[in-house]
Amino acid sequence: MLEKNIIEKINNLIKNYEFVYITSDMRGFLYNKIINDYQKFFSALFSSLKNNNVTSIIPSYTYTKKGIFDVYKTESKLSLLTKWSFKEKNIIRSEHPLFSCIGIGNQKNILKKISKSAFGRDSIFDKLYNNNSCLLHLGRPLELGNTSIHYVEQMGGATYRLNKKFKTKVYNKKKYIGTDYTVFVRNLSNKDNNYISNTNKISKVLKKNKLVKEFGDLKNNTNITVLDYKRSIDIMIDEFYKNQNIFINKN
């Protein structure tokens, strides 16, 4: 599959959406020489998405648990896409010191006035749920994880997690924004909470319900995977109420 074909495929899959939340790992594409210059590829991809009125939301998590988080100075080491997008002009970055996101496109202002809760009401995940959005996994199979499950866990009241407040001070350049941002974290006071997150089980359910559109090679991590955000979240919530261990490595 050529780079041009990948971009065309992505645009065709998400053309009916206003927002796309992107989880990416480009190593499979680069190793298999499907993409040669990832920076040129990203420039062409996001230019085409913007021209099609699709706003991209890119994770730029830094997990800054203490000290200072500066919205446009504290860099994320998440992925090639995150590093590339951080250097782009006319981006917006949300203010959460642990789970910030970058917005590219005409409706990037969705990242303004984000809740202090990483996964609660008015978080980016909640806003995506209430808007016309989809998930795009590029080079990272759905089975390997998606942060949106923590939104479902918080909305569903998972007892193996709790809200933790962080004293990180958030700045935008020299302007102090605030502190006491929260994350729905694993409850370490319970010694039985020695699990890890596991999206294998929920991936099977989503695929069984035909919510996953998938192309490319999962084994080589050259997949293009797209899911409708709201419908997927609704299914995940239903499955969580049936089995509160659906997202973790417990039966």
C-alpha positions as CSV (number, residue, x, y, z in Angstrom):
1,M,0.0,0.0,0.0
2,L,1.5,3.3,-1.1
3,E,1.5,6.4,1.1
4,K,-1.0,8.1,-1.2
5,N,-3.3,5.1,-0.9
6,I,-3.1,5.1,2.9
7,I,-4.2,8.8,3.0
8,E,-7.0,8.1,0.6
9,K,-8.2,5.1,2.6
10,I,-8.1,7.1,5.9
11,N,-10.1,10.0,4.3
12,N,-12.7,7.6,2.9
13,L,-13.1,5.9,6.2
14,I,-13.6,9.1,8.3
15,K,-15.2,11.4,5.7
16,N,-18.5,11.5,7.6
17,Y,-16.9,12.6,10.9
18,E,-16.0,16.0,12.3
19,F,-13.4,14.8,14.7
20,V,-10.9,11.9,14.8
21,Y,-8.9,10.8,17.8
22,I,-5.7,9.2,16.6
23,T,-3.6,6.5,18.3
24,S,-0.5,5.8,16.3
25,D,2.7,3.8,16.1
26,M,4.6,4.3,12.8
27,R,7.4,1.8,13.4
28,G,5.6,-1.0,11.4
29,F,5.1,1.3,8.4
30,L,8.7,2.5,8.5
31,Y,10.3,-0.9,9.1
32,N,8.3,-2.4,6.2
33,K,9.2,0.6,4.0
34,I,5.5,1.4,3.4
35,I,6.2,4.9,4.6
36,N,9.6,6.4,3.9
37,D,9.4,9.9,5.2
38,Y,7.0,10.1,8.1
39,Q,7.2,13.9,8.3
40,K,6.1,14.4,4.7
41,F,3.4,11.7,5.2
42,F,2.0,13.5,8.3
43,S,2.1,16.9,6.5
44,A,0.1,15.4,3.5
45,L,-2.3,13.5,5.8
46,F,-3.3,16.4,8.1
47,S,-3.5,18.8,5.2
48,S,-6.0,16.5,3.5
49,L,-7.9,16.0,6.7
50,K,-8.2,19.7,7.4
51,N,-9.3,20.3,3.8
52,N,-12.1,17.7,4.4
53,N,-13.1,19.6,7.6
54,V,-12.0,16.8,9.9
55,T,-10.3,18.0,13.1
56,S,-7.6,15.7,14.5
57,I,-7.1,15.1,18.2
58,I,-3.6,13.7,19.0
59,P,-2.5,12.5,22.4
60,S,0.4,14.4,23.8
61,Y,0.5,13.0,27.3
62,T,3.5,13.9,29.5
63,Y,2.4,12.4,32.8
64,T,3.7,15.4,34.7
65,K,2.8,14.4,38.2
66,K,4.5,17.2,40.0
67,G,6.4,20.5,39.4
68,I,5.4,22.5,36.4
69,F,3.6,21.7,33.1
70,D,3.8,24.4,30.5
71,V,1.2,23.9,27.8
72,Y,3.4,24.8,24.9
73,K,6.8,24.0,26.3
74,T,6.6,20.7,28.1
75,E,7.2,18.1,25.4
76,S,5.7,14.7,25.1
77,K,7.7,11.6,24.2
78,L,4.7,9.5,23.2
79,S,5.1,8.9,19.5
80,L,6.5,10.2,16.2
81,L,3.1,11.8,15.5
82,T,3.0,13.6,18.9
83,K,6.5,14.9,18.4
84,W,5.8,16.1,14.9
85,S,2.4,17.7,15.8
86,F,4.0,19.6,18.8
87,K,6.2,21.5,16.4
88,E,3.4,22.4,14.0
89,K,2.0,26.0,13.8
90,N,-1.6,26.9,14.7
91,I,-2.1,24.0,17.0
92,I,-4.1,24.0,20.3
93,R,-3.0,21.9,23.2
94,S,-5.2,21.1,26.2
95,E,-4.1,22.0,29.7
96,H,-4.2,18.7,31.5
97,P,-0.7,18.1,32.9
98,L,-0.8,14.4,32.6
99,F,-3.2,13.7,29.7
100,S,-3.0,16.7,27.3
101,C,-4.0,16.5,23.6
102,I,-3.1,18.5,20.5
103,G,-5.7,19.7,18.1
104,I,-5.2,20.3,14.4
105,G,-8.0,21.5,12.2
106,N,-10.9,23.9,11.9
107,Q,-12.6,22.9,15.2
108,K,-9.5,22.6,17.3
109,N,-11.1,24.9,19.9
110,I,-12.8,21.8,21.2
111,L,-9.7,21.5,23.4
112,K,-10.4,24.8,25.1
113,K,-12.3,24.8,28.4
114,I,-11.4,21.2,29.1
115,S,-12.3,19.8,32.5
116,K,-9.6,19.3,35.2
117,S,-10.7,15.6,35.1
118,A,-8.7,13.6,32.6
119,F,-11.5,11.2,31.9
120,G,-14.6,12.7,33.5
121,R,-17.3,15.2,32.4
122,D,-16.1,17.8,29.9
123,S,-12.8,16.0,29.3
124,I,-11.8,15.6,25.7
125,F,-13.1,12.0,25.8
126,D,-16.5,13.3,27.0
127,K,-16.5,16.0,24.3
128,L,-15.7,13.5,21.6
129,Y,-18.6,11.3,22.8
130,N,-21.0,14.3,22.5
131,N,-19.7,15.2,19.0
132,N,-19.5,13.5,15.7
133,S,-16.2,11.6,16.3
134,C,-14.3,8.4,15.4
135,L,-11.2,6.6,16.6
136,L,-8.3,6.0,14.2
137,H,-5.6,3.4,15.1
138,L,-2.7,3.9,12.7
139,G,-0.1,1.1,13.0
140,R,-1.3,0.1,16.5
141,P,-3.9,-2.7,16.7
142,L,-6.9,-2.0,18.9
143,E,-6.0,-5.0,20.9
144,L,-2.9,-3.2,22.2
145,G,-4.9,-0.5,24.0
146,N,-6.9,2.7,23.8
147,T,-7.0,5.4,26.5
148,S,-10.8,5.8,26.0
149,I,-11.4,2.8,28.2
150,H,-10.6,4.9,31.2
151,Y,-13.4,7.3,30.3
152,V,-15.8,4.3,30.3
153,E,-14.3,3.1,33.6
154,Q,-14.9,6.5,35.2
155,M,-18.4,6.9,33.8
156,G,-19.2,3.4,34.9
157,G,-17.7,3.8,38.4
158,A,-15.0,1.2,38.3
159,T,-14.2,0.3,41.9
160,Y,-10.7,-0.7,41.2
161,R,-9.8,2.9,40.3
162,L,-10.2,6.2,42.1
163,N,-9.8,9.9,41.4
164,K,-6.4,11.2,42.4
165,K,-5.6,14.9,42.5
166,F,-2.2,16.1,41.3
167,K,-0.5,19.3,42.6
168,T,1.3,20.0,39.2
169,K,1.2,23.7,38.4
170,V,0.0,24.4,34.9
171,Y,1.2,27.4,33.0
172,N,0.6,28.8,29.5
173,K,3.9,30.6,28.9
174,K,4.1,33.0,31.9
175,K,0.4,32.8,32.7
176,Y,-0.5,30.6,35.7
177,I,-3.6,28.4,34.8
178,G,-4.2,26.3,37.9
179,T,-3.5,23.1,39.7
180,D,-5.4,20.1,41.3
181,Y,-6.0,18.3,38.0
182,T,-7.4,14.8,38.5
183,V,-6.9,11.3,36.9
184,F,-8.9,8.2,37.5
185,V,-6.0,6.0,38.6
186,R,-5.6,2.4,39.8
187,N,-6.5,2.1,43.5
188,L,-3.1,1.1,45.0
189,S,-4.5,1.0,48.5
190,N,-6.1,-2.3,47.6
191,K,-3.3,-4.9,47.3
192,D,-5.5,-7.0,45.1
193,N,-5.3,-4.4,42.3
194,N,-2.2,-5.9,40.7
195,Y,-3.9,-6.0,37.3
196,I,-2.9,-4.4,34.0
197,S,-5.3,-2.9,31.5
198,N,-6.3,-5.3,28.8
199,T,-8.2,-4.4,25.6
200,N,-8.2,-7.9,24.1
201,K,-11.6,-8.8,25.5
202,I,-13.4,-5.6,24.5
203,S,-11.8,-5.6,21.0
204,K,-13.4,-9.0,20.3
205,V,-16.8,-7.6,21.4
206,L,-16.4,-4.5,19.2
207,K,-15.4,-6.6,16.2
208,K,-18.3,-9.1,16.8
209,N,-20.7,-6.1,16.8
210,K,-19.1,-5.0,13.4
211,L,-18.0,-1.6,14.8
212,V,-14.4,-2.0,13.6
213,K,-13.3,-1.2,10.1
214,E,-9.8,-2.6,9.6
215,F,-7.3,-2.7,6.8
216,G,-3.7,-3.5,6.5
217,D,-1.6,-6.1,8.4
218,L,-2.1,-6.4,12.2
219,K,0.9,-8.7,12.6
220,N,3.2,-6.2,10.9
221,N,1.6,-3.2,12.7
222,T,0.6,-1.6,9.5
223,N,-3.1,-1.5,10.2
224,I,-5.6,1.2,9.6
225,T,-8.5,0.8,12.1
226,V,-11.5,3.0,12.5
227,L,-14.4,2.9,14.9
228,D,-17.4,5.2,15.5
229,Y,-16.7,6.8,18.8
230,K,-20.1,7.1,20.4
231,R,-21.3,3.7,19.3
232,S,-18.1,2.1,20.5
233,I,-18.3,3.8,23.9
234,D,-22.0,2.8,24.2
235,I,-21.0,-0.9,23.6
236,M,-18.1,-0.6,26.1
237,I,-20.4,0.8,28.8
238,D,-22.9,-2.0,28.2
239,E,-20.1,-4.6,28.4
240,F,-18.7,-3.0,31.5
241,Y,-22.0,-3.3,33.4
242,K,-22.1,-7.0,32.4
243,N,-18.5,-7.6,33.4
244,Q,-16.6,-5.0,35.4
245,N,-13.3,-6.8,34.6
246,I,-13.8,-6.4,30.8
247,F,-10.9,-3.9,30.6
248,I,-8.4,-5.6,32.9
249,N,-6.6,-9.0,33.0
250,K,-9.0,-10.6,35.5
251,N,-11.9,-12.9,34.7
